[in-house]
Amino acid sequence: MPFDEAYYRRFYHDPRTAVTSRAQMRDRATLIAACVRYIGLPVTRILDAGCGVGLMRAPLLRHLPRARYTGLEASEYLCRRYGWQQGTLQTLGTRIRYELVVCYDVLQYLRKDQALLAMAKLGAVCRGALYFGALTSGDWRDNCDQSRTDRVAGLRSASWYRRELARSFRPLGCGMWLRHGAPVTLWDLDGAGR
């Protein structure tokens, strides 16, 4: 799929066909920041893997003012337009670790082998909290407005994502995951289960 200017104009800039709004992404960033503050995780580095047009950048930095934001994006067009770091999770080096990683609406575009590699890389670069979301086969069937969402071949079940994420992370709920061994104390009932 070409992630070019026409794609982003249709799915992000045209309010009639956009898959999300600035207000929705601002609220999502507020949720993410509130979660990491609540669990007492100091955040100095944020990785937004597949950041798109960067709708979460400003609200995340407003809520987490001591953090530095890295937008990682595969689209050449977006990297030229916004100055993001060009690349993918699969090609990202693991030297730098991030206290907060955001990976939203990305992995459904990857083949299974690519998605598995990307999920392993999430575990390697995240040393704190992960916000993760992907369109699942159940979401496509039951939840999304299919006229505003591009059909992709890589739809997998929510249970598949949960199983793969559980290798490196513990679920907190609302899309938030905590890296095994993260330097925080998590009360038993604050997690979404074991």
C-alpha positions in Angstrom: 0.0 0.0 0.0 1.5 3.4 -0.9 1.6 5.6 2.1 1.8 8.8 0.0 0.3 12.2 0.1 -3.1 11.0 -1.3 -3.4 8.3 1.4 -2.8 10.8 4.2 -5.1 13.4 2.6 -7.9 10.8 2.5 -7.5 9.2 5.9 -6.1 12.0 8.0 -6.7 15.5 6.5 -10.2 15.3 4.9 -12.7 15.4 7.8 -15.3 13.6 5.7 -13.1 10.5 5.3 -10.6 10.7 8.2 -10.2 7.6 10.3 -9.6 9.8 13.4 -9.6 13.3 14.6 -7.2 15.6 16.4 -9.5 15.5 19.4 -9.6 11.7 19.5 -5.8 11.5 19.3 -5.4 14.3 22.0 -7.6 12.2 24.3 -5.6 9.1 23.5 -2.4 10.9 24.4 -3.9 12.2 27.6 -4.9 8.6 28.6 -1.3 7.4 27.8 0.3 10.2 29.8 -2.1 9.8 32.8 -1.3 6.0 32.9 2.5 6.5 33.0 2.2 9.2 35.6 -0.2 7.1 37.7 2.2 4.1 37.8 5.1 6.4 38.6 7.1 5.9 35.5 9.4 8.8 34.7 9.5 9.3 30.9 12.5 11.0 29.3 12.2 9.3 25.9 9.1 8.6 23.8 9.2 6.5 20.6 6.1 6.8 18.4 6.6 3.9 16.0 4.5 4.5 12.9 3.7 8.1 14.0 1.9 9.0 10.8 1.1 12.8 10.8 2.1 13.0 14.5 -1.2 13.8 16.0 -0.1 12.6 19.5 3.3 14.4 19.5 2.1 17.8 20.9 -0.3 16.4 23.5 2.2 13.8 24.8 4.9 16.5 25.1 2.4 18.8 26.9 1.7 16.1 29.4 5.2 14.8 29.7 7.3 18.0 29.3 10.6 16.4 30.3 10.4 13.8 27.5 12.0 13.9 24.1 9.9 12.6 21.2 11.1 10.4 18.3 8.7 9.9 15.5 9.5 6.7 13.5 7.8 6.5 10.1 8.1 4.3 7.0 6.5 6.8 4.7 9.0 8.9 2.7 6.4 11.5 2.1 5.7 12.0 5.9 9.4 12.0 6.8 10.1 14.8 4.3 7.0 16.8 5.4 7.4 16.4 9.2 11.1 15.5 9.7 10.4 12.1 11.3 13.1 9.4 11.5 12.6 7.1 8.5 12.4 3.4 9.2 10.3 0.7 10.7 10.3 -1.3 13.9 11.9 -4.2 12.1 14.9 -2.0 11.0 15.1 0.0 14.2 18.4 -0.4 16.2 18.1 -1.4 19.8 20.9 0.7 21.3 18.4 3.4 22.5 15.7 2.4 25.0 12.5 4.3 25.6 10.4 4.6 28.7 7.3 5.0 26.6 6.7 3.4 23.2 3.5 4.1 21.2 2.7 1.7 18.4 -0.8 2.5 17.2 -2.5 1.4 14.0 0.6 -0.1 12.4 1.0 -3.8 12.7 -2.1 -4.8 10.8 -0.2 -3.6 7.7 2.6 -6.1 8.2 2.8 -9.8 7.1 2.9 -12.2 10.1 6.7 -12.7 10.0 7.2 -8.9 9.9 4.7 -8.4 12.7 6.4 -11.0 14.9 9.8 -9.2 14.3 8.2 -5.8 15.1 6.7 -7.1 18.3 10.0 -8.6 19.4 11.6 -5.2 18.7 9.0 -3.5 20.8 10.1 -5.7 23.7 13.8 -4.8 23.0 13.5 -1.0 22.8 10.8 -0.5 25.5 12.0 -0.4 29.1 8.7 0.9 30.6 5.3 1.3 29.1 3.8 0.5 25.7 0.7 1.8 24.2 -0.4 -0.6 21.5 -3.3 -0.7 19.2 -4.0 -2.5 15.9 -7.1 -3.2 13.8 -8.1 -6.8 14.5 -10.2 -9.1 12.5 -13.0 -8.7 15.1 -12.7 -4.9 14.9 -13.1 -5.1 11.1 -16.1 -7.3 11.4 -17.9 -5.6 14.3 -16.5 -2.2 15.2 -14.9 -0.1 12.5 -16.6 2.1 9.9 -15.4 0.2 6.9 -16.0 3.1 4.5 -13.4 5.1 6.5 -10.9 2.3 7.0 -8.6 0.7 4.4 -9.0 -3.0 4.1 -5.7 -4.7 4.8 -4.6 -8.3 4.4 -2.9 -8.7 7.7 -5.8 -8.6 10.1 -5.2 -11.0 13.0 -7.3 -11.7 16.1 -7.0 -9.8 19.3 -5.9 -13.0 21.1 -3.0 -13.3 18.7 -1.7 -9.8 19.6 -2.3 -10.4 23.3 -0.4 -13.7 23.2 2.6 -12.2 21.4 2.7 -9.0 23.5 2.6 -11.1 26.7 6.1 -12.4 25.9 7.5 -9.1 26.9 4.7 -7.1 28.5 2.0 -7.3 31.1 -1.4 -5.8 30.2 -2.6 -2.8 32.1 -5.8 -2.2 30.1 -7.0 0.6 27.7 -4.2 -0.4 25.3 -1.4 0.1 27.9 1.2 -2.6 28.6 4.0 -2.7 31.1 7.4 -4.2 30.2 8.3 -7.2 32.4 10.9 -5.9 34.8 10.0 -2.2 34.4 11.2 -0.1 37.4 7.8 0.5 38.9 5.6 -1.1 41.5 2.3 -2.2 40.1 -0.5 -3.0 42.5 -2.2 -6.3 41.8 -5.6 -4.9 40.7 -4.0 -2.2 38.5 -3.1 -4.8 36.0 -5.5 -6.3 33.6 -4.8 -9.9 34.7 -1.9 -12.3 34.8 
